[in-house]
Amino acid sequence: MTTNQTLDFYDNNAADFCEKHDAVRLDPFHEAVRANIPAGSRIIEIGCGSGRDAARSLADGYDIIAMDGSKGLLAEIPRFHPELKDRLLFGILPCRFDYPDGYFDGFYSVACLMHLYEKDLPETLKELNRIIKKGGKGLVSIPTTRNDVRDDGIDEKGRVMNVMALEKWESYFKAAGFAVSRGEEEPDKLGRPGVFWLTFLLTKD
């Protein structure tokens, strides 16, 4: 989300991306959201893509804000999920959110923080910690394995793709003030070979 080349890909392919990804169902992820964040909570999604997950959370009773750094994706979302029209937020990570400390009860991020250069993680995570209330929870889905990433951390589509060791992710989460637990590794929901995912559960200390 933070580099021009990554954002350029999503801006230039927004319609196709939304068509391809909007129908994918992340049932285990949303079960984890419901298990850890009470319905009715005020939450923010970081990197909302097609709006697929934010729309599901809204239907599940969450008061959700859906944030993305791609203006192209944000422009497509009302076509797929008109109910999110007044819940969309533009922001390029790392950024300062225009919300007071502890404003949100929780957050989640699916396949977004992987697009950050490692140097941008501390500022981004510190700001997420700031806008979440004490004891609030966040869920972060990241790839554990991808076979389409070059040695320089760029994938075949030209996007930044940060595939770090799980221990390194944990160290950044903890440094930002979160307690951390790991979920189970899962295969890719699009069926792409060599791609696996894991969800971290974060709790603000």
Solvent accessible surface area in square Angstrom, and as a share of the most:
residue,aa,sasa,rsa
1,M,8,0.04
2,T,25,0.15
3,T,17,0.10
4,N,118,0.61
5,Q,79,0.35
6,T,0,0.00
7,L,15,0.08
8,D,72,0.37
9,F,34,0.14
10,Y,17,0.06
11,D,60,0.31
12,N,119,0.61
13,N,52,0.27
14,A,8,0.07
15,A,43,0.33
16,D,105,0.54
17,F,36,0.15
18,C,0,0.00
19,E,102,0.46
20,K,115,0.49
21,H,36,0.16
22,D,30,0.16
23,A,89,0.69
24,V,22,0.12
25,R,150,0.55
26,L,24,0.12
27,D,51,0.26
28,P,60,0.38
29,F,16,0.07
30,H,2,0.01
31,E,96,0.43
32,A,31,0.24
33,V,1,0.00
34,R,105,0.38
35,A,86,0.67
36,N,42,0.22
37,I,3,0.02
38,P,97,0.61
39,A,73,0.57
40,G,54,0.52
41,S,11,0.07
42,R,89,0.33
43,I,0,0.00
44,I,0,0.00
45,E,1,0.01
46,I,0,0.00
47,G,10,0.10
48,C,7,0.04
49,G,14,0.14
50,S,5,0.03
51,G,0,0.00
52,R,45,0.16
53,D,6,0.03
54,A,0,0.00
55,A,10,0.08
56,R,50,0.18
57,S,0,0.00
58,L,43,0.21
59,A,90,0.70
60,D,46,0.24
61,G,41,0.39
62,Y,5,0.02
63,D,60,0.31
64,I,0,0.00
65,I,37,0.19
66,A,0,0.00
67,M,0,0.00
68,D,7,0.04
69,G,3,0.03
70,S,1,0.00
71,K,130,0.55
72,G,18,0.18
73,L,4,0.02
74,L,20,0.10
75,A,80,0.62
76,E,35,0.16
77,I,0,0.00
78,P,44,0.28
79,R,139,0.51
80,F,49,0.20
81,H,28,0.12
82,P,90,0.57
83,E,86,0.39
84,L,0,0.00
85,K,130,0.55
86,D,127,0.66
87,R,65,0.24
88,L,45,0.23
89,L,52,0.26
90,F,88,0.37
91,G,11,0.10
92,I,70,0.36
93,L,3,0.01
94,P,38,0.24
95,C,32,0.19
96,R,173,0.63
97,F,10,0.04
98,D,142,0.74
99,Y,41,0.16
100,P,83,0.52
101,D,104,0.54
102,G,28,0.27
103,Y,73,0.28
104,F,0,0.00
105,D,40,0.21
106,G,0,0.00
107,F,0,0.00
108,Y,0,0.00
109,S,0,0.00
110,V,19,0.11
111,A,31,0.24
112,C,3,0.02
113,L,0,0.00
114,M,7,0.03
115,H,3,0.01
116,L,0,0.00
117,Y,84,0.32
118,E,62,0.28
119,K,155,0.66
120,D,19,0.10
121,L,0,0.00
122,P,66,0.41
123,E,103,0.46
124,T,3,0.02
125,L,0,0.00
126,K,145,0.61
127,E,14,0.06
128,L,0,0.00
129,N,21,0.11
130,R,38,0.14
131,I,0,0.00
132,I,0,0.00
133,K,92,0.39
134,K,156,0.66
135,G,40,0.38
136,G,3,0.03
137,K,58,0.24
138,G,0,0.00
139,L,2,0.01
140,V,0,0.00
141,S,10,0.07
142,I,0,0.00
143,P,0,0.00
144,T,28,0.16
145,T,62,0.36
146,R,24,0.09
147,N,106,0.55
148,D,27,0.14
149,V,39,0.23
150,R,136,0.50
151,D,162,0.84
152,D,91,0.47
153,G,22,0.22
154,I,17,0.08
155,D,0,0.00
156,E,130,0.58
157,K,93,0.40
158,G,26,0.25
159,R,15,0.05
160,V,4,0.03
161,M,2,0.01
162,N,21,0.11
163,V,55,0.31
164,M,20,0.09
165,A,63,0.49
166,L,33,0.16
167,E,109,0.49
168,K,90,0.38
169,W,0,0.00
170,E,29,0.13
171,S,59,0.38
172,Y,46,0.18
173,F,0,0.00
174,K,116,0.49
175,A,92,0.71
176,A,18,0.14
177,G,25,0.24
178,F,3,0.01
179,A,49,0.38
180,V,31,0.18
181,S,54,0.35
182,R,105,0.38
183,G,33,0.32
184,E,144,0.65
185,E,95,0.43
186,E,60,0.27
187,P,90,0.57
188,D,14,0.07
189,K,86,0.37
190,L,54,0.27
191,G,59,0.57
192,R,73,0.27
193,P,109,0.69
194,G,26,0.25
195,V,5,0.03
196,F,76,0.32
197,W,35,0.12
198,L,10,0.05
199,T,31,0.18
200,F,0,0.00
201,L,40,0.20
202,L,0,0.00
203,T,33,0.19
204,K,37,0.15
205,D,97,0.51
